[in-house]
């Protein structure tokens, strides 16, 4: 029901623009009664500077300090940093910080930076007294990344009423880091939680796309947390899914790989291949993604469709990416439907192949091992997988099978041969 996303490194490309594909995709979902929410460290003026805000229903600004209702042009101020705290932090860091920013709803006040970009919402100041608005967030930039860790520890120890995030610019693999400071108890997730309660949407009905440290408060607490291809390693580990990067229309591609039915996103299309050698299958023990629904289980290799792919194109790409092997030939053996109370319906095209070239590589989703065919069903695999793996081994007929799960428990299945 609700599609939310970070801005920089997620919705915005590296040159700080929204592509037409992302814009039109979000507009399509909004027109189909989904709630579109931008969640960003930017303030309102900064957001308006990079996009037309009318593609959103709501904006969560300044790392969660403000919720803005776009259609009605009203907002909720969740919290701010008091003047005494601003003064103490500034006095402590002004002699060695490269730049200090103070963010209100509509302006960035920049202290200690010589060359300031000439925009109406960016104001260069020489003293805190020049600030006439409530400040909801601070950014502190340092001359070297080595100063960041000790500075963060100092702020956390001295100011118990503040949250401190170590930020990294994920665009173009930049090494730029800085500290972002918000009032305690205020972050992107808290603001999203408040908004969801207000508009009566459950958190499990939310998709969120993110890339950076300040997205960690959300990514594993909503129904579907999706990390961008350019996201930090820890964000990818916490996410349930990973999409393409912000420069590859990652949001639009992910959403378009979900099929519309009655205005709902409720299907996943994917492929699976059981590669054979010496009476063994190449199996993947999925151990490396924390929020993988198949965590610690064994599967064949494969993955989700990318936009415009056929099942054959998808399985060839996925096998190459996960194993380093090139499939020279393969056979479509089955189509499987997974229905569950805990995740979206998934349609899987199952292939087998014994004709391949190349050497195995390390897989970033788990450990690859050649397993004797007779031993595969003794592994920790899904209940339904035991049924169709035995079918693959003992019968050459093409088949379809529908598995229905309650959580991880198989309730019933229906298998048809052709």
C-alpha positions in Angstrom: 0.0 0.0 0.0 2.9 2.4 0.8 6.1 2.8 -1.3 8.8 4.8 0.5 12.3 5.7 -0.5 15.4 7.6 0.5 16.6 10.3 -1.9 20.4 10.7 -2.3 21.9 7.4 -3.4 18.5 5.8 -3.9 15.9 7.8 -5.9 18.3 10.4 -7.1 21.1 9.5 -9.6 24.7 10.4 -8.9 24.1 13.8 -10.6 21.1 14.4 -8.2 18.3 13.9 -10.7 15.2 11.7 -10.9 15.1 9.8 -14.1 12.0 9.9 -16.2 11.6 6.1 -15.7 11.6 6.4 -11.9 9.3 9.5 -12.1 6.7 7.9 -14.4 6.8 4.6 -12.5 6.1 6.3 -9.2 3.4 8.3 -10.8 1.8 5.2 -12.1 1.7 3.6 -8.6 0.4 6.8 -7.1 -2.4 6.9 -9.7 -3.2 3.3 -8.7 -3.9 4.4 -5.1 -0.5 3.5 -3.6 0.9 6.1 -1.1 4.3 7.4 -2.3 6.6 8.7 0.5 10.0 10.3 0.1 12.2 10.0 3.2 15.3 12.1 3.2 17.9 14.0 5.2 17.1 17.0 2.9 14.8 19.8 3.9 11.8 20.9 2.0 13.5 23.6 -0.1 16.3 21.2 -1.1 13.8 18.5 -2.2 11.9 21.1 -4.3 15.3 22.0 -5.9 15.8 18.5 -7.3 12.3 17.3 -8.2 8.6 18.0 -8.6 7.2 17.1 -5.1 3.8 16.3 -6.5 4.8 12.7 -7.3 4.7 12.2 -3.5 1.8 12.0 -1.1 4.1 12.7 1.8 7.7 13.7 2.5 9.6 12.8 5.7 12.3 15.5 5.9 15.5 16.1 7.9 16.1 12.5 8.8 12.6 12.2 10.3 12.2 15.5 12.1 9.3 16.7 9.9 6.4 15.0 8.1 5.0 17.1 5.2 1.6 16.5 3.6 2.2 17.5 0.0 -1.4 17.8 -1.2 -2.5 19.9 1.7 0.7 21.8 2.2 0.8 21.2 6.0 3.2 19.4 8.2 4.0 17.9 11.6 7.1 19.1 13.5 8.4 16.1 15.4 11.4 17.6 17.2 14.3 20.0 17.1 17.8 20.7 18.6 17.7 23.4 21.3 19.9 26.5 21.0 22.2 25.7 23.9 23.0 22.3 22.5 23.8 23.9 19.1 26.1 26.4 20.8 28.0 23.7 22.8 28.5 21.4 19.8 29.6 24.4 17.6 32.1 25.7 20.1 33.6 22.2 20.5 34.1 21.6 16.8 34.4 25.0 15.1 38.2 25.1 15.3 38.8 21.8 13.4 35.6 21.1 11.5 35.7 21.7 7.8 32.1 22.8 7.7 29.0 22.8 10.0 25.5 22.8 8.6 22.3 23.7 10.5 19.1 22.5 8.9 15.6 24.0 9.3 12.5 23.1 7.4 13.4 25.3 4.5 17.0 26.4 4.8 20.5 25.2 5.2 22.7 27.5 7.3 26.3 26.9 6.5 29.1 27.8 8.9 32.9 27.8 8.2 32.7 27.2 4.4 34.3 29.7 2.1 32.6 28.9 -1.2 28.9 28.5 -0.7 26.7 27.5 -3.6 24.4 30.4 -4.4 20.9 29.0 -3.8 18.0 30.7 -2.1 17.7 28.0 0.6 21.4 27.9 1.4 22.6 30.7 3.7 26.2 31.3 4.7 26.5 32.5 8.3 29.4 33.7 10.5 27.7 33.2 13.9 24.8 31.2 15.3 22.9 34.4 16.1 22.2 34.7 12.4 19.9 31.7 12.6 16.3 32.8 13.1 14.6 29.4 12.7 14.2 26.2 14.7 17.0 23.7 13.8 16.1 20.1 13.4 19.4 18.6 12.2 23.2 19.3 12.1 25.8 18.1 9.7 29.5 18.2 10.7 32.2 17.7 8.0 35.8 17.0 8.9 39.1 17.5 7.2 39.8 13.8 7.5 37.7 10.7 8.0 39.9 9.7 10.9 38.3 12.4 13.0 34.8 11.1 12.6 34.8 8.1 14.9 36.2 9.9 17.9 33.9 12.9 17.3 30.9 10.6 17.1 31.8 9.0 20.4 32.3 12.4 22.1 28.8 13.6 21.0 27.1 10.3 22.0 28.8 10.5 25.5 28.2 14.2 26.1 24.8 14.7 24.6 22.4 11.9 25.7 19.5 13.6 24.0 20.9 13.3 20.4 21.2 10.6 17.8 24.4 10.6 15.7 24.8 8.9 12.3 28.0 8.4 10.4 27.0 9.2 6.8 28.7 8.0 3.6 28.0 9.4 0.1 27.3 6.2 -1.8 27.2 7.9 -5.2 30.0 7.0 -7.5 31.8 5.0 -4.7 32.6 8.3 -3.0 34.6 8.1 0.3 33.0 11.3 1.6 31.9 10.9 5.2 30.3 13.2 7.8 28.2 13.2 11.0 24.5 13.9 10.9 22.9 14.8 14.3 19.2 14.6 15.1 17.2 14.8 18.4 17.1 11.5 20.3 14.2 9.3 19.4 13.8 11.0 16.0 14.8 9.1 13.0 13.4 8.0 9.6 11.6 5.0 11.1 10.0 6.9 13.9 8.5 9.4 11.5 7.4 6.6 9.1 5.7 4.8 12.1 3.9 8.0 13.0 2.7 8.6 9.4 1.6 5.0 9.0 -0.5 5.2 12.2 -2.0 8.5 11.0 -3.1 7.1 7.6 -3.9 3.6 9.0 -1.4 1.6 7.1 0.5 -1.3 8.7 4.3 -1.4 8.5 4.1 -4.8 6.9 2.3 -3.1 4.0 5.3 -0.9 3.3 8.1 -1.2 0.7 11.2 0.9 1.5 14.2 1.5 -0.7 17.5 2.7 0.9 21.2 2.8 0.6 22.9 4.5 3.6 23.4 4.3 7.4 20.4 6.4 8.2 18.2 4.0 6.3 19.1 1.1 8.7 16.4 2.2 11.2 13.7 1.3 8.5 15.1 -1.4 6.2 14.4 -4.4 8.3 11.3 -3.2 10.1 8.9 -2.9 7.1 7.2 -5.5 5.0 9.8 -5.3 2.3 13.1 -3.5 2.7 15.1 -3.2 -0.5 18.7 -2.2 -0.7 20.0 -0.4 -3.8 22.9 -2.0 -5.7 25.1 0.8 -4.6 24.1 0.6 -0.9 26.4 0.1 2.0 27.3 -3.5 2.9 25.4 -3.4 6.2 22.3 -2.1 4.5 22.4 -5.0 1.9 22.8 -7.4 4.8 19.7 -6.1 6.6 17.5 -5.8 3.5 15.2 -8.6 2.2 15.9 -7.7 -1.4 18.6 -6.0 -3.5 17.8 -4.1 -6.6 19.9 -2.2 -9.2 21.8 0.9 -8.4 20.5 4.5 -8.2 22.1 5.1 -11.7 20.3 2.1 -13.2 16.7 3.0 -12.2 16.8 0.5 -9.4 13.5 1.6 -7.9 11.5 1.5 -11.2 13.1 -1.8 -12.2 12.2 -3.5 -8.9 8.6 -2.2 -9.0 8.1 -3.2 -12.6 9.2 -6.8 -11.8 6.2 -7.0 -9.5 3.0 -7.7 -11.4 -0.1 -5.5 -11.0 -3.3 -7.3 -9.9 -6.2 -5.1 -8.8 -3.7 -2.4 -7.9 -1.6 -4.7 -5.7 2.0 -5.8 -6.0 1.7 -9.5 -5.4 3.9 -11.6 -7.6 7.6 -12.4 -8.0 9.0 -14.0 -11.1 12.2 -15.9 -10.7 14.3 -18.8 -12.1 16.1 -21.8 -10.5 18.6 -24.2 -12.0 19.9 -27.6 -10.8 23.3 -28.0 -12.5 24.4 -31.6 -12.7 27.9 -33.2 -12.7 29.0 -36.8 -11.8 25.5 -37.6 -10.4 25.6 -34.5 -8.2 23.7 -31.2 -8.1 25.4 -27.9 -7.5 23.6 -26.5 -4.4 23.7 -23.1 -2.7 23.7 -23.0 1.1 22.2 -19.6 1.7 24.1 -18.3 4.7 25.2 -14.8 3.9 22.1 -12.6 3.8 20.6 -11.9 7.2 17.0 -11.3 6.1 16.9 -14.0 3.4 13.6 -15.9 3.6 15.6 -19.0 2.7 18.4 -18.3 5.3 20.4 -21.4 6.1 18.4 -23.5 3.6 19.9 -25.2 0.5 18.6 -24.4 -3.0 19.7 -24.6 -6.6 21.1 -21.5 -8.1 19.0 -18.7 -9.7 17.2 -15.5 -8.9 14.7 -12.9 -9.9 13.9 -11.6 -13.4 15.3 -8.2 -14.5 13.1 -6.0 -16.7 12.6 -7.4 -20.2 14.2 -10.7 -19.5 12.9 -14.1 -20.7 13.2 -17.1 -18.3 16.2 -18.3 -20.4 18.0 -15.0 -20.3 17.4 -14.7 -16.5 18.8 -18.2 -15.7 21.9 -17.8 -17.8 22.6 -14.4 -16.2 21.9 -15.6 -12.6 24.0 -18.8 -13.0 26.9 -16.7 -14.3 26.6 -14.1 -11.5 26.2 -16.7 -8.6 28.6 -19.4 -9.8 30.9 -18.1 -12.6 29.7 -20.9 -14.9 28.3 -20.5 -18.4 25.3 -22.6 -19.3 25.8 -23.9 -22.8 22.4 -25.7 -22.9 19.6 -26.2 -20.4 16.1 -27.6 -20.2 13.0 -26.1 -18.7 11.6 -28.9 -16.4 8.9 -27.3 -14.3 7.0 -24.1 -13.3 6.4 -23.8 -9.6 3.9 -21.5 -7.8 4.7 -20.6 -4.2 1.8 -19.1 -2.1 2.4 -18.2 1.5 0.9 -16.3 4.4 4.3 -14.7 5.0 5.5 -13.5 1.6 4.4 -12.5 -1.9 3.3 -15.2 -4.4 6.3 -16.4 -6.4 6.4 -18.1 -9.8 9.6 -20.0 -10.4 10.9 -21.5 -13.8 13.0 -24.5 -12.9 15.7 -25.7 -15.3 18.3 -28.4 -15.3 21.7 -28.5 -17.1 24.7 -30.8 -17.4 26.3 -28.7 -20.2 28.4 -25.8 -18.8 31.9 -24.4 -18.8 33.9 -22.3 -16.4 35.2 -22.4 -12.9 33.2 -21.8 -9.7 33.6 -18.5 -8.0 32.7 -17.4 -4.5 29.0 -16.6 -4.2 27.9 -13.5 -2.2 24.7 -15.2 -1.1 26.1 -18.4 0.4 28.3 -21.4 -0.1 28.3 -23.5 -3.3 28.8 -27.3 -3.0 28.4 -30.3 -5.2 26.0 -32.6 -3.4 25.2 -36.2 -4.3 21.6 -36.3 -5.8 20.5 -38.9 -3.3 21.6 -36.6 -0.4 19.9 -33.4 -1.5 16.5 -34.2 0.0 18.2 -34.9 3.4 19.5 -31.3 3.5 17.7 -28.4 5.2 15.5 -27.5 2.2 11.9 -26.3 1.9 9.3 -29.1 2.3 8.0 -28.5 -1.2 11.5 -28.6 -2.7 11.8 -32.2 -1.5 8.8 -33.1 -3.6 9.9 -31.4 -6.9 13.6 -32.4 -6.6 12.6 -36.0 -6.4 10.4 -35.5 -9.4 13.3 -33.9 -11.3 15.5 -36.9 -10.5 13.0 -39.7 -11.3 10.9 -38.4 -14.2 11.6 -36.5 -17.4 8.1 -35.2 -17.8 7.4 -31.5 -17.7 5.3 -30.6 -14.7 3.8 -27.7 -12.7 3.2 -27.7 -9.0 1.6 -25.2 -6.6 2.8 -25.2 -3.0 0.8 -23.4 -0.3 2.6 -22.5 2.9 1.6 -21.2 6.3 4.8 -19.5 7.3 7.4 -22.3 6.6 4.9 -25.1 7.0 3.7 -26.7 3.8 -0.1 -27.0 4.0 -0.9 -28.6 0.6 0.3 -28.9 -2.9 -1.1 -29.7 -6.4 1.1 -31.3 -9.0 0.2 -31.8 -12.7 2.2 -33.6 -15.4 2.3 -32.7 -19.1 
